Every structure is written in C-alpha cells, then in structure tokens.
Amino acid sequence: MLAYYQPTAAGTWQGRIDGEEPDVRRWHQVIQPVNISHHPLPALPAGRKGIAFLGFACDEGVRRNKGRTGAAAGPLALRRACASFPVHFGAHALVDAGDVVCTDGQLEAAQEVLSATVQHILQAGYLPVLFGGGHEIAYAHERGIRRHSGAQQPGIVNFDAHFDLREPDAAGPGSGTGFWQIAQERAQAGQPFHYLALGIQQNSNTPRLFQAAETLGVQYLPASLFQLKYQERLIGAIQAFIRQNDNIYLTTCLDVFAAAYAPGVSAPAYNGLIPDALFLDCFRTVLRSGKLAGADIAELNPAFDADQRTAKLAASLVFEIVMNYYSTLAV
C-alpha cells in the first residue's frame, strides 16, 4: 500500500478564520488529517456520524482514454476549494484520509489500493467521499463498497455525459471502461448490475455504447430531459431506482456540466447540464435517500480550470454531500 498512498501534506487545509468559537468555525479548522498507513481512523462517539475524504491523485485512466491529463492534481484543488466552508454539522467527524496516488502508470495496482482503503473507511463506520482524479475512480470505489456490502450490492447512480461502458482496448482499462468492468464482475459473481446514468449526451456516445447500455440493462436519462417541464419524470425515475436497491454509490463526472460552469475537465461539453435548482433537486434526491454508501467527484482538471470555476462547482457538490449526510441542511 505504501507505494500508492500519501497522507495529506501539512498546511493543505487553510482558509479564512473568523475565530475559534463553534458558531464561526470553518472546515479547515475542524478537519482531522489521518495517515491511515500508520494510524486507524478515529473511533466515532455514540450517536455521531463521520465522513472520510480520500483523494485519488491519478489520471492514468484518462491518458489511456486519450483525454486531457491533469486530473491527478484535482484532489488538492478540491481540498483548497472546500477549506473555508462554514461548519454546520456540529460535533460530527470530518476526516482527511490522504491520497491514493498513481505515479508509475500501474493503474490497476493503484485501484486495488483505493478499493481496499474504501473498504477500510466503511468498516470504521465512516462514509467515503472521494476526490478525483479521473473517472477510473469509479471502478475502484464501487469495488470497495461492494466488498464491504456483501450480499447488498450497491446500485450505481452516475451523473455523466458518458456511459463509460467501453470494453478495454490494448491500452488497458481506463476512465471510460469502469462500468463495463463492474458489469462483468457482477455477472461473473451472479450479481445484478443496477446502473442509472443521468445526463447522457447522444453526441458523446457511439451507437455501440447505447447498444451496450441496452444489453446490460442500464437505465439512463439524457441531458435533454433536464428541464423543469420534465422535473417529475426525473425525480420519479431516480426515486424508483433507489427503491430497487439496498444502498447507492453516487458518482459525479464533472463533464456532465456545461463548459461555462465546468471548463476544467478532460472533455468539456458546450451543452452540458446547468447546476441549477433542478439539478440540485435530482442530486439531493439521492443524498436524502438514507441509502448512500459512498460518493465521489471525478475529472477535476485544474490545468484547464478558468477562475477555479470547476473546483468551486465540485466543492459545492461536496458541501451538499456533507450537509445532507449529517442531516442539518434545511430543505
């Protein structure tokens, strides 16, 4: 594990300070960095919840997918964008468990470490919230949840312009193959593959990928449905999918959003989703289901992020995850 793990560097979490009183504290003042290669995650007091952030500083999958590399720097940028958020969750625990890194091109080895670390976080009683990195994070994250869940295999909700159902080519598995890999492993184990993709773009997926989605029984809602007149249909489909599953793995690829809001991704989309109230209703429907087993944000690429727009958008999604998990956000 040590070759693919790095604790978060001292001084990473910095931001505005208004005082040390509980009602003015910010995330950087309360987060607990833990080097999990040396120390276990702190035990949670009775009645308290905990979230563990874990970075996946890797874009080897993006490179194999012939995309714009740079997402390996995403976890650091996302931590910095989150640092000054105000604390609205009282004494619940917020932990930074460091990064799984991939500096030698051995994606599969790094993914194995990520899966094992996710499993460790869940066993300690924390919710894993992962900062990517390329969308190759999905295969490893879901596998860690699956190993922990046993008979209760997670349903997958993916906000994404792409299905990511390609079969690996000579370059090997990458950022576009994760859900195909999951489907194959589920089939080999005799387990169902429940996958809901939200925000799919016809101009970003080949007919072969649409056929793969049909063959594998994937449910999807295209980006064109994200209009207020289809709100009931969207929310109803998400709620129905949640009811079919014991728990939910939520992953968000930032290229699902329009490039004006998310320029810092591998594959920006001029006509992607707008992160407005309709999107948040859909996102919060998953978060407030009581079934969340893990969540991640993928494809943040600071090298192309004008005015840190993408990092700030990603941070706002992390804020939603944290606040809804701790059940203190007013409806």
Summary of the structure (lengths in Angstrom):
residues: 331
radius of gyration: 18.4
end to end distance: 41.3
largest distance: 56.8
contacts: 1197
relative contact order: 0.16
helix: 41%
strand: 19%
